Amino acid sequence: MAARSDADPSAGTFRAAQSEHLANTSVTSPRVVTSDALLRGESQLAILHERTVYFLRRTRFGKLILTK
């Protein structure tokens, strides 16, 4: 999966949102990971959390759904 480049118009929007988020948080802030980086071109990802499997799924409308 290719990283976002400066030529990508949405990259600036992402960076602006990330900067705004970081400016509005206290000393520690959560790590930001894009859904594209998690899903790697797939529509579903299995996440193992405390011995339970959850599924992160991207819908055909681009929404994310987390289910057990």
Beta strands, then each sheet from edge to edge (+ up, - down):
strand 1: 44-49
strand 2: 52-58
strand 3: 64-67
sheet 1: 1+ 2- 3+
end
